[in-house]
C-alpha cells in the first residue's frame, strides 16, 4: 500500500478550456478529508478509515475475499430482500481501543452495511511503549529485561530471539545444557500462551467455563516458571551466553506433573468446544483466508498453517536443537476461524511431546557459557573474591562490547515468526534494534478476513488472530 496521499486537486484549477474547467469544478467540491482529520484532537491521520468516496481506489482494491455465513440449509431468495442499501447508507464505527474483545488497546474502524462489514482498518499505536528505541539506550546485558515485555504472553521467546542475535554477533557458543533448557522453557511458554488463547477465545465466543479452565492450566506452568526464574512473567531468564540459573531441584517431577495433566485437559477442551454446535456455527467458514493471500499478507504462525501452508521455523529453518526432535507441523485445510482454533489446540499436544523429549534428553553441564567477557562470576564467589566482585560489578554496570556487524535472527513464537535485527557498532549498546513482531504483521490480514462477515463474526476473527498489543506497539 502506498504511503502517498491521494492526489486531491486544489481549488486553483486551470480553467483554460471547458473540459479542464469542468474537472476543476468537480475537484473543488472535494476537500482533502485528511485536512479535517489532522485538525481533530483525537485524529490518527492516515490510519483512519475514510468514507468510500474519499478513499483512493487503489486502497479499496487491496481488500480481497468475502465471507458468507448462513444457517445450515438456508438459501437466500433475492425476492425476500425488501431493503437495498446504497453507498450513502453505510456507516463507519469504531471497535476499540477500549473494547475487551480487541485483546488490548487495538482500534478497528469498520464500514458497515447493516450488520455486514464492508471494509475495515486496524488502527494501532495506543500502547506507545517505544521498546526498540529504549533497547538502543540499554546495554546488551540489560536488553533482555526490555524485550521480555513485548509479547507479555510469550516473554521467554522474546528473550530467546534477542539472545541468539547477540550471541551470533559475539560469535560465542553456549553449552548444550543451556540450549536444551532454552527449548524446554520456550515450549512450556508456547503451551501457556496457547492455553491462554483458548481461555480468551472461549470467553469471546461466550464459553465462560473455558476461561476458567484455561487460566487453571496456565497457572501450572507459571508456577514452574516462578520456581525456575523467580517471576511469573517478564523473566529476564534467557540471556546472552545461556540462562540466568540452572533448573531447580525436583524439576523433573514438576515437568512430569505438567505432562500428566495438560494433555488430558486439552482433550476436555476438545470435547467441550469442537463438537459444540454454537461454537462451530461461530467459527466454521468465518474469517477465511487462503494460502496465497496469507503468504501475500506475510502472515505466519497458526494463521498461515491454518491456511494449509506447513511453515514452522522449528522445522523449516531449525534453530537450537529442534532438528533432533520428533514433532508434527499442524496444518488446516480451509483457513477459517475453526482451523485456527484446531491448529492451536493440536500444537499444545505437540509441544507436550516436545517437552517430554527435551526432559528425557536434558544433558548435564554448565547452564551458561564460561566466557568472562559476557558471563558474571558465580554468586558465591562474590563473597570470597574482590576480583569476582569487580567482575560482577563491571558486567552489570558497563556490560560488554560487541564487535561491529549486523544480524537477523528468527524463531517460531506462538504467534509466528519473531525476528530480531541488531546492528552493533563496537560499543556496549546496540546501534539499531528492530523486532519483527508477528502480531503486528498478522494484523494486516484482518481486513481480508473481516470483509463480508457480520459484526459478531468480527469478535471471533480478531480473537483467532491472537494479537498481543505489546508486540504491536513496541
N, C-alpha and C positions, 0 to 999 in steps of 0.2 A: 504494500500500500504506500502510495507516495505521501511524503510529508508536506508537499506543497499545497497551499490553499487553492481552492477552485478559482478560476480566472474570472472574478467578478468584474464586470465592466463598470467604469465610473460614470458619473453624470456628464462628464465633459466629453461626450461622444462627438466624433467627426460627422457633421451633417452636411457634407459637401454634395451628396446626391440623395435621391429619395430612398433608396434601399438602405443606405447607411443610416439615414435619419430614422427610418422605422426600427432598425435594430437598436439604435441608441435610445429611442423612446421606450422600447421594451426593457432594455437593460437598466434604464434609470429607475424603473419601478422596483428593481431587485436590489435592495440594500444588502450589503455584505452582512450576513447574520452573525458572523463572528465578532463584528464590531460591538454589537449589542451584548453578546455573551461576555466579552472581555470586560465590559463595564460592570457586570454584576459581581457582587461581593463574593458569591459562592460559586463562581464560574470555574469550570475545569477546561475551558478553551477547546482545543481541537479534540479532546477526548469525548466531548459531549455528543450525543446523538441528536442531529438536527432533523427538522421536518423533511419529508421526502423531496419536496420541491426545492429545498435549499441544499441538497446533498449531491455531491459530484457523482455523475453516472458511473464512473469507474469504481467508486467506492461501493455503490449499490451492487455492481456486478460481482464483487468479491464474495457475496453471500450465496452459497450454493446449497442445494439439497432442501428437502422438506420432510415433515413428519406428519402422518395422518394416523391417529389412533382412535378406533371406533370400537364399541362393544361388539363382542363376538356375534356374528350372524346378522348384524345390522348393515343395511345397504342404504346409502343416501339416494333419495329421489329429488332431482333438482326442482320438481314441481312443488315439493313440500317447503321450499325456502321462499318465504314471502318478504324478506327484508334483504336488500342489497346495500353493501357498504361502498361508498366511494372513497377516493384517496383523501378527500377533505373530511371524512368522518372517522378517521383513525385518531388515536391519541397516544402521546408519549408519556410514560410514567417511570418513576424510579422504584427499583427494588434494592434496598440497601441505601447507604452503607451500614445502617443500624439493624437491618433485618437479620434475625437469628439464623435463617436458612441460607444466608450467603456465606456462612462459615468464616466470619471475621468481618473486617471493615471493607467489604467488596460492594461496590455500587454497580448495578446493571441497569442501563436505560433500555426500556422496552417500547417498541411501537406496536400497539395493539389494535386489532380489528375485532371488536367484541372481546372475547377471551383468547383469541388466537394471536400468537406472536408473529408479527411480520418481519420485524428487524430487531436487533439487539446489539448492545455495545457495552463491554465491560469498562468501567472507569476505576482506575487504581490510583494509589498514592496517598491514602488516608492514614497509613501507619507511620510513614516518614522515619524509618529507622536509620538510613544512611550508613549501613554497616560496611559497605565496600570502602567508602571514604574513611570511615573510622578505622578500618583494618590497615589502611596505609599510614596511620599515625601510631600504630601499635607495633611492638617488636614481634618477631616470629614466634617467640615464646608465648607472648600474650595473645596471639592471633586466634588460638583455639577457643579462648573464652568469648571471643566475638562471634565467630561463625556458628558456634553451637546454638546460638539463639535465633538463627534464621528460621529454619524449619523446626519449630519447637516440639513437633511430634516425632521427629527423627533426628535428634541432636547428634547422636553418635555418628551417623552417616555424614553430617556436615563436618565434624571433626576429622573423620577419616579422609575425605577428599582433600581437605586443606593440608593435612599432614603428609599425604602421599605427594602432593605437589612440592612442598618444601623439601622433602627427602630426595625427590628427583633432582632438584636444583643443587642440593648439598652433595649428591652422589653417594649417599650412605645406604647401607643395608641394615635392616633391623633383624633381630633374632627370630628364629622360627616360632617360638612360643608367642612372641608379641604379635606376629601375623595371625596365628590361629585364635588368639584372644580377640583380636580385632574382628575377625569373621564371626566369632561367637556372639559378641556384643551387637554387631550390625544386624545379624539375623534375628536376634531377640528383639531388637529395635524395630525391625520390619514387622514382626508379629504384633508387637504392641501398637504400632501405627495402624496396621490393617484392622486389628480388633477395635481400635478407637473409631475407625471409619465405619465399621459395621454398626457400632453403637449409635453414632450420629446419623448415619443413613437411615437406620431404623426409626429414629425419632422424627426425621424429616418426613418419613412415609407413614407416620402415626403408629409405630410399634414402640410404645413406651417400655415394654419389657426388654426389648433388645438393647435399649440404652443402659438399663441396669446391668444386664448380663455382660455387655461389652466392657463396662468400667470394672466389673468384678474380675474379669480375666486379665485386663491390663494391669490391675493392681498387683498381681502376682509377679509380673515382670518388673514393674517399677520397684517393688520391694527388693528384688535381686539387684537391680541397678544401684539402689541406695546402699545395699550391703557391700557392693563392689567398689563404687566410685565415691560414695559419701553423699550423693544427691539423687533425687528422683528424676530431675530434668536438668538440662544445661550443665553437663557433667565436667567438661574440660578433662576428660579421661584419656581419649586418644590424642596423643601429642606427637610432634615431630621427634622421631627417634624411638617410638614404641608406645607404651601406655603408662599411665601415671603410677599404677600399682598392680601387683600380681592379683590373681583371683583369690578370693578369701578362702579360709579353711572351710571345708564342707561344701564347696561349690558344686561338686558332682551330685550331691544329694538334692541341692536346690534345683539344678537343671533337670534331674530325674523327676522331681515333683511337678515341675512345669510341663514336661513332656508327657507325664501320666495324666495331666488334667486338660491341657489345651485341645488336643485332637478330639477328645470326647465332647468337649463343649462346642467345638466347631460343628460337629455332627448335629448337636442340638440346634445350633443356628440354622443349619441346612434344613432340618425338619421343620423348624418354626417358620422360616421365610420362603424357601424355594418353591414349595408347592402351594403356598397360601394364595388363594385366588385374587384377593385385593392387591397383594404385593406384585403378582405377575401382571395384572392389568396396569399397574402404575409404572412398570418398568419395561415390559416387552414391546418392542417396536418404538420405543420412546428415545429420542436423542440419538438417532442412528448416524454413524459416521463410518464411511467405507475406508478400506486400506489406502487407496490412492489419495483421498482427501486428508486422511490422518497423517500420512507421510508429508504431503504438501504443507500441512499446518505445523510440521515439526513436532507433532505430538509424540510422547514417549511413555514408557511405563504401562500400567494397566489399560490406558486409553488405546494405545497403539496395539497392544497384544489382544485386546478385546475385539479389535477390528480384523484380527486374523493374521497379524504380522508377528512372527516369532522372534522379536528383537529384545534381547535381555543382555546387558553388558557383561553379566557374570558368565554367560555362555559365549556370546559373540566376540567379546574382547576381554578375556579373563584377566582379572587382577587378583592380588593376594594369591591364595591357593585354591581358588574356586575351580580351576581346571582339574583338580584332583578329586572333586566331589561329584556325587551322582544325584542329579535332580532334574526335573522336567520343567520346561518353559510352557506355562499355561497360556493357551490362546482361545479366543472366541471365534464365532462364525458370522454373527450379524453385526456386531459393533454397536449394540444398543445399551441402554442403561442396565438391563438384566445381565448382559455379558460382562459388563464392567464389575458388577457385583460378584458374578460367578468366578471371574478371574482372581479377584482379591481373596475370596473365600478359599479357593484352592491353593493360592500362594501361601496362605497361612500353613496349610498342611505341608507344602513343600519346604517351607522354612523350618518347620518342626523336624522334618527328615534331615535337613542340613545341620541343625543344631545337634542332633543325635550323633551324626557322623563326626562333627567337629569335636564334640566332647569325648568321643571314643579315641580320637587320634590326636588329642592335645599333647604336644611334646613338652618335655621338661626343659629347663634352662632359664636364661635371662628374659625378663619381660621388657627390656629396653636396651638400646644399643649402648655399649660401653665406650662411647666416644666423649671424652671430657669437654669437647667444644660445644656439644649440644645436650649432654646429659648431666644433671646435677648429681652430686655425691649421695650415697645412701643417708637417710635421715639420721641414723645412729652415729655416723661418722662426724656429723656437725658438732656433737657434744664432746668429741675426743680430739679433733684436729683443727687448728687455726687455719691451715691451708684449705681444708674441706669447707670451713665456714666462709672463707673468702671466695672460694669457687662457687658455692651456692649463692652467695650474695651477688656475684657478677652475672651469673646465669639469669637470675630473676629480676635484676635491675637494668642491666645493659643488654642482655640477650646475647645472640651470636650473629656473626656476619655471614651472609650468603653470597656466593660468587655471582657476578653479573650473568644474566641469562633470562630466558622466558620459558614457560611450560604450561601446557594444558593437560589436566588430568580429569578423568570422568569415572564415575561409579554408578551403579544402579541403586538409586534410593527407592523407597516405597512409592514415590510419585513419578519416577522416571529417571532420565539421565541428569545427574547432578554433576556439574563440571566446575572446576576451579582454574582460572587463568591467573598466573602470577608472573610479574616482571620484577626481577631483582637487579639492583644497581650496585651491589657490593657492600651495602650498609646493613644495619641490623633491622631494617624495616622494609616492607615491600614498596617498590616504586609504584606498582599498579596491582590492584586486586579486583578481579571481576568473577562473579559466580553466575553460572548458568543454572538458574533455579527452574526446575521442571514445572512448578506450579505457575510461574509467570508465563512460560512458553505455552503450556497446555491451555491457558485461559483463552488464547486466540482461537481455539476451536469451538468455543461456546456459541458464537453466533450461528455457525453452521448446524450445530446440534439443536438449538432452540427454534430455528425458523420453521414455522408451520405448526408448532406444537401449541399446547394450552398453557395458561399461567400456572396451573397446577403441575404440569409437566416440567416447568422451569425449575421447580423446587427439587424434583428428582434428578434432573440433569446436572444442575450445579453440584449437588451432593456427589454424583457419580464421578465428577472431575477430581474431587478431593483436594481442593486448593488450600494451601496454608499461606495466609497473607503475610506472615513474617518473612517468607521466602520471596513473595512477590514484590513487596515494597522495601527490599533490602537496600 
